[in-house]
Amino acid sequence: MIRNALCSFALLVLFATSAIAAPQFSGKKSQYQGFDRYDFEVDGKQVTVVTPKEAAAGNPWLWHGEFFGHKTEPDVMLLNKGFHIVYMHVPNMLGSPTAVAHWNALYKELTEKYGLAKKPALTGLSRGGLYAYNWAAANPEKVACIYGDAPVCDFKSWPGGKGKGKGSAGEWKRTLEVYGFADEAEALAYDQNPVDKLEPLAKAGIPLLHVYGDADDVVPWDENTGVIAERYKKLGGAIELIAKPGIGHHPHGLEDPTPIVNFVVKYAAVEPIYEEQPAKKVVPRDGLGNVLKKLNAGQPVKIAYLGGSITAANGWRVKTREWFQKEFPKAKVEEIHAAIGGTGSDLGVFRVQHDALQYQPDLLFVEFSVNDGGAQPEQIWKAMEGIVRQTWKANPETDICFVYTFKVGYEEPTRRGMCSRAAAADEMLAEHYGIPSVNFCVDVVKREGEGTLVFQSAEKPADGVIQFSTDGVHPLDGGHDLYAGDVAAAVEQMIDLPPVDHAAKLATPFVADNWEAAKMIPLQPSMLKGNWEKLANTEQLQKSFGNRLGQIWHASEPGSELTFKFRGSLAQLYDLLGPNGGQVSVTVDGKTRDKLVARFDSYCTYHRLALLKVANDLDPTAVHTVTIKLDAEQPDRQPVAFRLKDPETELKSPKYTGTNIWVGQIQLLGDLVTE
């Protein structure tokens, strides 16, 4: 009940915020499997559209090539997920150019008049494969994916019967007629069957799924699906095959159509729909075959750890590197420390290149499920997918592993066998990309239930009981031992999985507006006006924060400015907050914010890394101008007073006086524009 309620709520939110309203169709209205069905005419042909009770964001749809109404289970499951189901009645045209022309007219009608998604999923059952593939080859930019069910991919095989199949004399005669062939010789010489024109599909990155019976003597799989698979793979395309041993042309489909539905949803849903995910200690997925191959060969390996304070501590990060070194003594295992306390994936996506990828890791652990705990799944997907895609763009042989740490509060979903919301969002992304994951919460909560661990305690518990933490978040040594042990157990489960080239996984994003374009750009002297100065390498702030910020620039004179131009949607400064931080005005495209922004807050008894968000939700195609100007007015220092022993005296000291700003990097979703 809880899961269904949450799913329904997530669906309602997505529907309410969809940029495209659910369409209202004309024509004769009836019922199909409990859903509204509309029949009307387009381009002189009858069209059937079945509508979901509530449309998913962007109005995704599945387009049948032939035999609509046969094997209805996938249709019903997709309707329940907010998909529309579409069929055009052109049964005797066998995917001919005339049929493709009719489909073109229907596509235009459905996308322009009714607002259906620009990229439908196509399904070709038997002869329906000719329709789906021929239309896709003519319109590759308009296709999300293709699902073939024992599809005809070469009419010489069926209905021609020129190979091992039975063929159909009547349908072969019809083929010659609808394609306009003068005779059989011309038909046999025809080189525009689906098997012949896969290159446009591969270039467009269209994923394929074929379900077939390996005893099919009507549409032999090795003359159709087998040829498609061999040629598509050679072209770099992605195809998944599900064989049914001993099955002929019938029955079609699968007893459990879930793999079919998941395939369509994965590639044709306009945006993913958040759902709770089961909490499993280890989900191997595609494994860690690349890094394990190098470790087993005794080659040098670099392991990067991207995360927050739990990873920054000398705990599971250090212990796992030591475990890898011990387990693979011939390999030199080097650590890349890319963790910063108090940060989530929204910063991680901007700094992953600078802090991790530039050092060419073989394995990247990503830990943000605690610090992302307050973020919406949609935001988590944007940032985490940006991390994944940047990593594999840099090196498609780098393995990635998501880890989910524990904090008090996460025990509730874990006891129900479910992930925390942040971890569930990560799991959905991990499933899309085949990324293995390790859920540390499972072991922690299990042990607490057995009485061998306490989540949070200031006092050391009885012998044999692990004191996990003093604050409910940051593990003590015993907690870090559990985390490291979970990683070791996970690696052992994945030890036999083969290496994977992750490049092909980048063909289809999980969310279209992911933050793959996130980047950090160092300040340049040409951007600065006023008394800006570089911090020397010997200065304490540069020594403390230069590894993250790069070269830090400092200004203290009011009126000092930083100005830059960029083409993109978001810009922010990677800077420092401090006890003597000042205030700045922010101007974007000539408009200045009403309020100054302080580079000081109630925690500022020391300097720490921070983000100054200056522009968001801008036109990504336009060039924007940003100016940050240091103001003469100091911020109110009273918010920090409760942390001081003698606030009246200390707040008057030089430590808490000044108009200072320290900036290291500009973070952009887009590109810097230089003149």
RAGI-V658223 format. One record per residue. N is the residue number from 1. RES is the residue in one small letter. PSI is psi as a letter, one per 30 degrees, with the letter a starting at -180 (* if undefined). OMEGA is omega in whole degrees, -180 to 180 (* if undefined). NEAR is the number of other ideal C-beta (glycine too) atoms within 10 Angstrom. Layout:
n & res & psi & omega & near
N & RES & PSI & OMEGA & NEAR
N & RES & PSI & OMEGA & NEAR
This chain:
n & res & psi & omega & near
1 & m & e & -179 & 5
2 & i & e & -179 & 10
3 & r & e & -179 & 13
4 & n & e & 180 & 10
5 & a & e & 179 & 9
6 & l & e & 179 & 16
7 & c & e & -180 & 15
8 & s & e & 179 & 11
9 & f & e & 180 & 11
10 & a & e & 179 & 16
11 & l & e & -179 & 20
12 & l & e & 179 & 11
13 & v & e & -180 & 15
14 & l & e & 180 & 22
15 & f & e & -177 & 17
16 & a & e & -176 & 9
17 & t & g & 180 & 10
18 & s & k & -180 & 18
19 & a & f & -177 & 9
20 & i & k & -179 & 14
21 & a & l & 176 & 10
22 & a & k & -175 & 17
23 & p & l & 174 & 16
24 & q & j & -175 & 9
25 & f & l & 175 & 18
26 & s & a & 177 & 12
27 & g & a & -179 & 15
28 & k & k & -178 & 10
29 & k & k & 176 & 12
30 & s & a & -179 & 11
31 & q & k & 176 & 9
32 & y & j & 178 & 19
33 & q & h & 178 & 13
34 & g & g & 180 & 9
35 & f & l & 179 & 16
36 & d & k & 178 & 15
37 & r & k & 179 & 17
38 & y & k & 177 & 20
39 & d & k & -179 & 16
40 & f & a & -174 & 14
41 & e & k & 173 & 11
42 & v & k & 178 & 18
43 & d & h & 178 & 15
44 & g & g & -179 & 7
45 & k & k & 178 & 15
46 & q & k & -179 & 14
47 & v & k & 175 & 22
48 & t & k & 174 & 20
49 & v & k & 174 & 24
50 & v & k & -173 & 27
51 & t & k & 175 & 24
52 & p & l & 177 & 21
53 & k & e & 174 & 11
54 & e & k & -176 & 15
55 & a & k & 174 & 26
56 & a & l & -179 & 26
57 & a & k & 177 & 21
58 & g & f & 177 & 21
59 & n & i & 177 & 25
60 & p & l & -178 & 26
61 & w & l & 176 & 29
62 & l & k & -175 & 25
63 & w & j & -179 & 28
64 & h & k & 173 & 21
65 & g & e & 178 & 31
66 & e & l & 174 & 25
67 & f & h & 172 & 17
68 & f & k & -180 & 21
69 & g & f & 176 & 13
70 & h & k & -177 & 15
71 & k & i & -172 & 15
72 & t & f & -173 & 16
73 & e & e & 179 & 16
74 & p & e & 178 & 23
75 & d & e & -178 & 24
76 & v & e & 179 & 17
77 & m & e & 179 & 17
78 & l & e & 175 & 26
79 & l & e & 178 & 23
80 & n & f & 177 & 15
81 & k & g & 175 & 18
82 & g & g & 179 & 26
83 & f & l & 167 & 29
84 & h & l & 177 & 27
85 & i & k & -172 & 26
86 & v & k & 175 & 20
87 & y & k & 174 & 24
88 & m & k & -174 & 26
89 & h & i & 174 & 14
90 & v & h & -167 & 24
91 & p & f & -175 & 14
92 & n & g & -176 & 12
93 & m & f & 169 & 23
94 & l & h & 176 & 24
95 & g & g & -178 & 28
96 & s & l & 177 & 21
97 & p & e & 177 & 14
98 & t & e & 177 & 14
99 & a & e & 179 & 23
100 & v & e & 179 & 19
101 & a & e & 177 & 14
102 & h & e & 178 & 22
103 & w & e & 178 & 27
104 & n & e & -180 & 15
105 & a & e & 180 & 15
106 & l & e & 178 & 20
107 & y & e & -180 & 20
108 & k & e & -180 & 12
109 & e & e & -175 & 15
110 & l & e & -178 & 24
111 & t & e & -176 & 17
112 & e & e & -178 & 10
113 & k & e & -173 & 12
114 & y & f & 173 & 19
115 & g & g & 174 & 18
116 & l & l & -176 & 24
117 & a & k & -178 & 23
118 & k & f & -179 & 15
119 & k & j & 177 & 21
120 & p & l & 166 & 24
121 & a & k & 178 & 26
122 & l & k & 175 & 31
123 & t & k & -180 & 29
124 & g & j & 178 & 30
125 & l & k & -179 & 24
126 & s & b & -179 & 22
127 & r & f & 176 & 25
128 & g & f & 176 & 27
129 & g & e & 179 & 32
130 & l & e & 180 & 27
131 & y & e & -175 & 31
132 & a & e & -176 & 28
133 & y & e & -179 & 30
134 & n & e & 177 & 23
135 & w & e & 180 & 26
136 & a & e & 180 & 26
137 & a & e & 179 & 21
138 & a & f & -175 & 16
139 & n & h & -173 & 17
140 & p & f & -179 & 18
141 & e & f & -176 & 11
142 & k & g & -173 & 18
143 & v & k & 177 & 26
144 & a & e & -178 & 23
145 & c & l & 178 & 24
146 & i & k & 174 & 29
147 & y & j & 179 & 28
148 & g & k & 178 & 28
149 & d & j & -173 & 26
150 & a & h & -170 & 30
151 & p & k & 169 & 30
152 & v & k & -179 & 33
153 & c & f & 179 & 28
154 & d & j & -176 & 23
155 & f & f & 173 & 26
156 & k & e & 178 & 20
157 & s & e & 172 & 24
158 & w & k & 8 & 30
159 & p & g & -175 & 23
160 & g & e & -179 & 21
161 & g & h & -176 & 16
162 & k & g & 176 & 17
163 & g & b & -178 & 14
164 & k & f & -174 & 12
165 & g & l & -178 & 21
166 & k & e & -177 & 12
167 & g & l & 179 & 19
168 & s & j & -176 & 16
169 & a & e & -179 & 10
170 & g & e & -179 & 9
171 & e & f & 176 & 17
172 & w & e & 177 & 20
173 & k & e & 179 & 11
174 & r & e & 179 & 16
175 & t & e & 179 & 25
176 & l & e & -178 & 16
177 & e & e & -174 & 12
178 & v & f & 177 & 16
179 & y & f & 178 & 19
180 & g & g & 179 & 11
181 & f & k & 179 & 15
182 & a & e & -179 & 8
183 & d & l & -178 & 8
184 & e & e & -179 & 14
185 & a & e & 179 & 9
186 & e & e & 178 & 12
187 & a & e & -179 & 18
188 & l & f & 179 & 12
189 & a & f & -177 & 9
190 & y & k & -176 & 15
191 & d & h & 180 & 7
192 & q & h & 171 & 12
193 & n & l & 178 & 20
194 & p & e & -179 & 28
195 & v & f & -176 & 21
196 & d & f & -172 & 15
197 & k & h & -180 & 16
198 & l & f & -175 & 25
199 & e & e & 179 & 15
200 & p & e & 179 & 16
201 & l & e & 180 & 23
202 & a & e & 179 & 20
203 & k & e & 180 & 13
204 & a & f & 179 & 17
205 & g & h & -178 & 17
206 & i & j & 178 & 27
207 & p & k & -178 & 23
208 & l & k & 171 & 26
209 & l & k & 176 & 23
210 & h & k & 172 & 25
211 & v & k & -175 & 24
212 & y & l & 172 & 25
213 & g & k & -176 & 22
214 & d & f & 175 & 15
215 & a & g & -178 & 13
216 & d & j & 178 & 23
217 & d & g & 175 & 11
218 & v & e & 175 & 19
219 & v & i & -175 & 26
220 & p & k & -173 & 23
221 & w & e & -176 & 24
222 & d & f & 175 & 15
223 & e & f & -175 & 20
224 & n & d & 179 & 27
225 & t & e & -178 & 28
226 & g & e & 179 & 17
227 & v & e & 177 & 19
228 & i & e & -176 & 26
229 & a & e & -178 & 20
230 & e & e & -177 & 13
231 & r & e & -177 & 18
232 & y & e & 178 & 21
233 & k & e & 178 & 14
234 & k & f & 178 & 10
235 & l & f & -179 & 13
236 & g & g & -179 & 13
237 & g & l & -180 & 22
238 & a & k & 178 & 18
239 & i & k & 177 & 21
240 & e & k & -179 & 13
241 & l & k & 174 & 15
242 & i & j & -178 & 13
243 & a & k & 175 & 13
244 & k & j & -175 & 19
245 & p & k & 176 & 7
246 & g & g & -177 & 8
247 & i & k & 177 & 16
248 & g & a & -179 & 14
249 & h & f & 176 & 19
250 & h & l & -3 & 11
251 & p & l & 178 & 13
252 & h & l & 174 & 17
253 & g & a & 179 & 18
254 & l & k & 177 & 17
255 & e & e & 173 & 7
256 & d & j & -175 & 9
257 & p & g & -176 & 19
258 & t & e & 179 & 11
259 & p & e & 178 & 15
260 & i & e & -178 & 22
261 & v & e & 179 & 22
262 & n & e & 178 & 13
263 & f & e & -179 & 21
264 & v & e & -179 & 28
265 & v & e & -178 & 21
266 & k & e & -172 & 18
267 & y & f & -175 & 24
268 & a & f & 176 & 26
269 & a & k & -179 & 23
270 & v & e & 173 & 21
271 & e & k & 178 & 19
272 & p & l & 179 & 21
273 & i & j & -177 & 18
274 & y & k & 173 & 22
275 & e & k & 172 & 17
276 & e & l & -179 & 21
277 & q & k & 179 & 23
278 & p & k & 179 & 13
279 & a & j & 178 & 23
280 & k & k & -178 & 14
281 & k & e & 179 & 16
282 & v & k & 170 & 18
283 & v & j & -172 & 19
284 & p & e & -176 & 18
285 & r & b & -177 & 18
286 & d & f & 172 & 20
287 & g & a & -178 & 23
288 & l & h & -173 & 25
289 & g & e & -178 & 17
290 & n & e & -179 & 23
291 & v & e & 179 & 28
292 & l & e & 176 & 23
293 & k & e & 180 & 16
294 & k & e & 179 & 20
295 & l & e & 180 & 24
296 & n & f & 179 & 12
297 & a & f & 180 & 11
298 & g & g & -180 & 12
299 & q & l & 177 & 14
300 & p & k & -178 & 11
301 & v & k & 175 & 23
302 & k & k & 179 & 19
303 & i & k & -179 & 22
304 & a & k & 180 & 25
305 & y & j & -179 & 25
306 & l & k & -178 & 28
307 & g & a & -179 & 27
308 & g & a & -173 & 25
309 & s & f & -180 & 17
310 & i & e & 177 & 28
311 & t & e & 179 & 24
312 & a & f & 179 & 19
313 & a & l & 178 & 18
314 & n & i & -176 & 10
315 & g & c & -174 & 19
316 & w & e & 178 & 28
317 & r & e & -179 & 25
318 & v & e & -176 & 15
319 & k & e & -180 & 18
320 & t & e & 176 & 25
321 & r & e & 179 & 19
322 & e & e & 179 & 13
323 & w & e & 178 & 17
324 & f & e & -179 & 21
325 & q & e & -180 & 17
326 & k & e & -178 & 10
327 & e & f & -178 & 14
328 & f & i & -172 & 19
329 & p & f & -180 & 9
330 & k & f & -180 & 9
331 & a & k & 173 & 19
332 & k & j & -176 & 12
333 & v & j & -177 & 22
334 & e & k & -180 & 15
335 & e & k & 170 & 18
336 & i & j & -177 & 22
337 & h & j & -178 & 18
338 & a & h & -178 & 26
339 & a & k & 178 & 23
340 & i & k & -180 & 22
341 & g & k & 175 & 15
342 & g & g & -178 & 13
343 & t & l & 179 & 21
344 & g & a & -178 & 23
345 & s & f & -180 & 31
346 & d & f & 170 & 23
347 & l & e & -178 & 24
348 & g & e & -178 & 27
349 & v & f & 178 & 28
350 & f & e & -173 & 27
351 & r & f & -175 & 24
352 & v & e & 179 & 27
353 & q & e & -177 & 17
354 & h & e & -172 & 20
355 & d & f & -175 & 22
356 & a & e & -168 & 27
357 & l & e & -180 & 22
358 & q & f & 179 & 11
359 & y & g & 173 & 14
360 & q & i & 179 & 12
361 & p & l & 173 & 26
362 & d & f & 179 & 25
363 & l & k & 178 & 24
364 & l & j & 170 & 27
365 & f & k & 180 & 25
366 & v & k & -176 & 28
367 & e & j & 178 & 29
368 & f & g & -171 & 32
369 & s & f & 176 & 34
370 & v & e & -178 & 25
371 & n & f & 173 & 25
372 & d & g & -174 & 26
373 & g & e & -180 & 17
374 & g & f & -176 & 10
375 & a & l & 175 & 20
376 & q & k & 179 & 14
377 & p & e & -178 & 22
378 & e & e & 178 & 16
379 & q & e & 178 & 16
380 & i & e & -179 & 27
381 & w & e & -179 & 26
382 & k & e & -175 & 23
383 & a & e & -177 & 23
384 & m & e & 177 & 34
385 & e & e & 175 & 22
386 & g & e & 177 & 25
387 & i & e & -179 & 29
388 & v & e & -174 & 28
389 & r & e & 175 & 22
390 & q & e & -178 & 21
391 & t & e & -177 & 23
392 & w & f & 171 & 22
393 & k & e & 179 & 14
394 & a & e & 180 & 15
395 & n & j & -178 & 16
396 & p & f & 177 & 15
397 & e & f & 176 & 16
398 & t & k & 176 & 20
399 & d & k & 179 & 28
400 & i & k & 175 & 24
401 & c & k & 175 & 23
402 & f & k & 174 & 26
403 & v & k & -175 & 26
404 & y & j & -177 & 26
405 & t & l & -174 & 28
406 & f & k & 164 & 29
407 & k & l & 178 & 22
408 & v & k & -172 & 13
409 & g & e & 179 & 13
410 & y & f & 179 & 28
411 & e & f & -177 & 18
412 & e & e & 178 & 11
413 & p & e & -178 & 20
414 & t & e & 178 & 23
415 & r & f & 175 & 14
416 & r & g & -178 & 13
417 & g & g & -177 & 11
418 & m & l & 178 & 19
419 & c & l & 166 & 26
420 & s & l & -177 & 27
421 & r & e & -179 & 22
422 & a & e & 179 & 24
423 & a & e & 178 & 30
424 & a & e & 176 & 23
425 & a & e & 178 & 26
426 & d & e & -179 & 29
427 & e & e & 178 & 24
428 & m & e & 177 & 21
429 & l & e & 180 & 23
430 & a & e & 179 & 24
431 & e & e & 179 & 16
432 & h & e & -174 & 19
433 & y & f & -180 & 21
434 & g & h & -177 & 14
435 & i & k & 177 & 25
436 & p & l & -180 & 22
437 & s & l & 178 & 26
438 & v & k & -179 & 26
439 & n & j & -179 & 30
440 & f & f & -176 & 27
441 & c & e & -174 & 24
442 & v & e & -179 & 19
443 & d & e & -179 & 20
444 & v & e & -178 & 26
445 & v & e & 178 & 21
446 & k & e & -178 & 14
447 & r & e & 178 & 17
448 & e & e & 178 & 19
449 & g & f & 179 & 12
450 & e & f & 180 & 9
451 & g & g & -179 & 11
452 & t & g & -180 & 13
453 & l & k & 171 & 21
454 & v & k & -177 & 17
455 & f & e & -171 & 21
456 & q & k & 180 & 13
457 & s & k & 175 & 16
458 & a & f & -178 & 7
459 & e & k & 177 & 7
460 & k & k & -178 & 10
461 & p & a & -179 & 15
462 & a & l & 178 & 9
463 & d & k & 180 & 5
464 & g & f & 179 & 7
465 & v & k & -178 & 17
466 & i & k & 171 & 21
467 & q & j & -173 & 20
468 & f & e & -177 & 25
469 & s & l & 172 & 21
470 & t & f & -177 & 13
471 & d & g & 179 & 11
472 & g & g & -177 & 15
473 & v & e & -171 & 22
474 & h & j & -175 & 20
475 & p & k & 165 & 25
476 & l & a & -173 & 17
477 & d & e & 179 & 12
478 & g & e & 177 & 14
479 & g & e & 178 & 25
480 & h & e & 175 & 22
481 & d & e & 178 & 15
482 & l & e & -180 & 18
483 & y & e & -179 & 25
484 & a & e & 178 & 20
485 & g & e & 177 & 16
486 & d & e & 178 & 23
487 & v & e & 179 & 21
488 & a & e & 179 & 16
489 & a & e & 179 & 13
490 & a & e & 180 & 22
491 & v & e & 179 & 24
492 & e & e & 177 & 11
493 & q & f & -175 & 16
494 & m & g & -169 & 19
495 & i & f & -176 & 15
496 & d & g & 180 & 10
497 & l & k & -173 & 16
498 & p & l & 174 & 10
499 & p & l & -178 & 16
500 & v & k & 170 & 18
501 & d & j & -173 & 10
502 & h & f & -174 & 23
503 & a & e & -177 & 13
504 & a & f & -178 & 16
505 & k & f & -177 & 18
506 & l & f & -176 & 15
507 & a & e & -176 & 15
508 & t & j & 178 & 18
509 & p & l & 175 & 16
510 & f & e & 172 & 21
511 & v & k & -174 & 20
512 & a & e & -176 & 10
513 & d & h & 178 & 15
514 & n & l & -173 & 21
515 & w & h & 175 & 24
516 & e & e & -177 & 19
517 & a & g & -180 & 18
518 & a & k & -179 & 26
519 & k & l & 174 & 23
520 & m & k & -178 & 20
521 & i & k & 180 & 17
522 & p & l & 176 & 16
523 & l & k & 177 & 22
524 & q & k & 180 & 12
525 & p & e & -179 & 8
526 & s & f & 180 & 10
527 & m & f & -166 & 22
528 & l & k & 178 & 18
529 & k & k & -178 & 14
530 & g & a & -173 & 15
531 & n & h & 178 & 13
532 & w & k & 177 & 20
533 & e & k & 174 & 12
534 & k & k & 171 & 13
535 & l & k & 178 & 19
536 & a & l & -180 & 9
537 & n & f & -179 & 9
538 & t & f & -178 & 7
539 & e & k & -171 & 13
540 & q & e & -179 & 9
541 & l & e & 178 & 16
542 & q & e & 179 & 20
543 & k & e & -176 & 12
544 & s & e & -171 & 16
545 & f & f & -178 & 20
546 & g & f & 179 & 15
547 & n & f & 178 & 13
548 & r & e & -175 & 19
549 & l & f & -172 & 25
550 & g & b & 178 & 17
551 & q & k & -180 & 14
552 & i & k & 175 & 25
553 & w & k & -176 & 23
554 & h & k & 173 & 18
555 & a & k & 179 & 25
556 & s & f & -178 & 17
557 & e & k & 178 & 13
558 & p & k & -177 & 17
559 & g & f & 176 & 13
560 & s & k & -173 & 22
561 & e & l & 169 & 17
562 & l & k & -179 & 24
563 & t & k & 176 & 14
564 & f & l & 176 & 23
565 & k & k & 177 & 15
566 & f & l & 173 & 23
567 & r & j & -177 & 16
568 & g & a & -173 & 22
569 & s & f & -174 & 20
570 & l & k & 175 & 21
571 & a & k & 175 & 25
572 & q & l & 179 & 22
573 & l & k & 174 & 26
574 & y & j & -169 & 26
575 & d & a & 180 & 25
576 & l & k & 163 & 24
577 & l & k & -179 & 20
578 & g & l & -178 & 23
579 & p & e & -180 & 21
580 & n & g & 178 & 20
581 & g & k & -179 & 25
582 & g & a & 178 & 25
583 & q & l & -179 & 21
584 & v & l & 169 & 28
585 & s & k & -178 & 16
586 & v & k & 179 & 20
587 & t & k & 179 & 18
588 & v & k & 180 & 16
589 & d & h & 175 & 13
590 & g & f & -180 & 7
591 & k & k & -178 & 8
592 & t & k & 178 & 12
593 & r & l & -180 & 12
594 & d & e & -175 & 6
595 & k & k & 173 & 9
596 & l & l & 179 & 17
597 & v & k & -178 & 17
598 & a & k & 172 & 20
599 & r & h & -177 & 26
600 & f & k & 174 & 23
601 & d & a & -172 & 14
602 & s & f & 178 & 12
603 & y & f & -167 & 13
604 & c & i & 163 & 24
605 & t & f & -179 & 14
606 & y & l & 177 & 10
607 & h & k & 178 & 19
608 & r & l & 179 & 16
609 & l & k & -179 & 19
610 & a & l & 175 & 20
611 & l & k & 173 & 15
612 & l & j & -180 & 20
613 & k & k & -175 & 13
614 & v & f & -178 & 23
615 & a & k & -180 & 21
616 & n & l & 177 & 11
617 & d & h & 177 & 7
618 & l & l & 175 & 20
619 & d & j & -175 & 11
620 & p & f & -179 & 14
621 & t & f & -175 & 9
622 & a & l & 174 & 12
623 & v & k & -177 & 14
624 & h & k & 179 & 21
625 & t & k & -179 & 14
626 & v & k & 175 & 22
627 & t & k & 175 & 19
628 & i & k & -175 & 23
629 & k & k & -179 & 21
630 & l & k & -176 & 24
631 & d & l & -180 & 18
632 & a & f & -177 & 10
633 & e & k & 177 & 11
634 & q & l & 176 & 18
635 & p & l & 176 & 19
636 & d & k & -178 & 11
637 & r & f & -175 & 21
638 & q & e & -180 & 10
639 & p & f & -180 & 14
640 & v & f & -172 & 19
641 & a & e & -176 & 15
642 & f & f & 179 & 8
643 & r & f & -173 & 12
644 & l & k & 178 & 15
645 & k & e & -179 & 6
646 & d & i & -173 & 9
647 & p & e & -178 & 15
648 & e & e & 180 & 8
649 & t & e & -174 & 9
650 & e & e & -178 & 17
651 & l & f & 176 & 16
652 & k & f & -177 & 11
653 & s & l & 179 & 12
654 & p & f & -179 & 8
655 & k & e & -177 & 14
656 & y & g & -179 & 21
657 & t & k & 175 & 13
658 & g & l & 175 & 15
659 & t & i & -174 & 22
660 & n & k & 173 & 20
661 & i & k & 179 & 27
662 & w & k & -177 & 23
663 & v & k & 178 & 25
664 & g & e & -172 & 24
665 & q & l & 167 & 22
666 & i & k & 177 & 25
667 & q & k & -175 & 22
668 & l & k & 159 & 23
669 & l & i & -173 & 24
670 & g & a & -176 & 21
671 & d & k & 175 & 14
672 & l & k & 177 & 16
673 & v & k & 178 & 13
674 & t & k & -179 & 10
675 & e & * & * & 4
